Amino acid sequence: MEETYAGKTLDDFPITNPHYSKLLDVHRFSEHPNVSHLTKQIWAICYGEPESSNPRKGGVRPKANSFAQLRAILLDLFVAWDTDPELSIGVAMSNTAWSTGSRYNKIGMSRLAPKIIHRLHEVGYISLAAGSYTVPGANSNRTTRIRAAEPLRQMFRDAKFGPQHILTHPGKECILMRSSEKSERNIEYKDTPVTDWMRADLMKYNGLLLRTFIDIPDQEDTFIERPIKSGARAGEITRVPICGFDNFVHRVFNRNDWSCGGRFYGGWWQSVGSEVRKRIHINDEPTVEVDYQALHVAILAAKRGVKLEGDPYELDEQPLPDLDNVKQRKLVKLLILMALNAKNERSAYSAFRDASPVGSMAKSMKNAELRLVLDAAIKKHPFLEDDLCADRGITLMNLDSLMASMVIRHFTRQKIPVLCIHDSFLIGYSYAIRLKTAMNLAAKRVLGCPVALSNNYLGLDEVERSTPSLVDDYMDMRHLPRTHAYRVRQRIFSERLAYLESLGG
């Protein structure tokens, strides 16, 4: 007889969109007693043995026993379900993907994990979509996807714990090294005084973020829908999870080289676009975003001893007469950024077309047309000539990450949350002047000169300084109405703070 739940077969809960997923986080952690209670319930169904039993025989014992590994998997399934029931989790199912000695696996998950996942699927607790594989490096390759099926979802609904009780294991690595920009596979490295220093800084920052409420007051859903702009799935609509408490930030270096990359990643605010970011509040306070204007071009100008005047993306001539100035500037900016990251002209033009919206004129531009645009940019800024299509982007990112680390460290020491979006920062609107001062100081220390800055909004402190009579009106304008869902998330966050306090953290 086919197994059913609430009158439906388990096959009625398939993963229909495996692209809408996140990677398994093996560092989910909770000391809440009801987490252990739920894990014991599921263990009994899966194995029918005491939780201390280990379904694995022989070989080297993993750092984390089977029960601990089951708990970590269940916690990540809970987080995905709580974020959006349609969100699935990508997980590697080959034995070679699990290394208990890796710095990226401090809990000690082992090759037992795939066996536990298969067992959860066998008993009907998870839906599973098998991975696909053609050849190494192919865009179509993907890992297996898993998601809580209805029996497990019901247990989650009945659970006496919530997302406020699920934390990140304190040993989770926040300094990542990869072999290339395209690879998502982390590689091992030896620590140095510099990596120890970077990690200590980032752990303090993540500790501050753990206690910071970052949300959008007028937002009901915990996700937004955005079109995919490039790649094989261009034009499709995808969901971006937002407003969650999982704000663990890490740095990613590339090419097994500490001078390549190093940018900060992990916060949901990096994936939502500038219009959504305008609505973000930090600890219930409106924010201001301040960005370094044309940062990578400004870095190259500083290195060449050139004083950058005006907007580098506005050209003196009109190589694209069919476009108005605004559209031409947008195209020029994208092309220059692609060219700074590319190793040669051909790859720059290809990357430009890939990144251009479907149906746009830019999508169909020929190499010769794009060469004319680059020539016009070089004519206005001769200092760029040797750096375009010369693989400069990866080292430019390293410099902007140094600047970002200084800004983050400055405000973390003052216990003021600041959110990094690579070449811009989001901060409570009471601190705009202080943010600009810190950003200018970081630029001077790294580049030897300031970089032009711009705001999306005035800071409250700027309004107080220039036109104090408008402060009340400005505050009313910037504070967004609060939805019921926002107030619920706010309450849950307060419960998280209380839970952290109970843990002595």
Buried (B, 14 or more C-beta within 10 A) or exposed (E): EEEEBEEEEBEEBEBEBBEBBBEBBBBBBBEBEEBBEBBBEBBEBBBEEEBEEBEBEEEEEBBBBBBBBBBBBBBBBBBBBBBBBBBBBBBBBEEEBBBBEBBBBBBBBBBBBBBBBEBBBEBBBBBBBEBEEEEEEEEEEBBBBBBBBBBBBEBBEEBEBBBBBBBBBEEBBBBBBBEBBEEEEBBEBEEEEEBEEBBEBBBBBBBBBBBBBBBBBEBEBBBBEBEBBBEEEBEEEBBBBBBBBBBBBBBBBBBEBBEBBBBBBBBBBBBBEEEBBBBBBBBEBBBBBBBBBBBBBBBBBBBBEBEBEEBBBEBEEEBBEEBEEEBBBBBBBBBBBBBBBBEEBEBBBBBBBBBBEEEBBBBEBEEEBBBBBBEBBBBBBEBBBEBBBBEBBBBBBBBBBBBBBBBBBBBBEEEBBBBBBBBBBBBBBBBBBBBBEBBBBBBBEBBEBBBBBEBBBBBBBBBBEEEEEEEEEBBEEBBBEBBEBBEEBBEBBEEBBEBBEEEEE
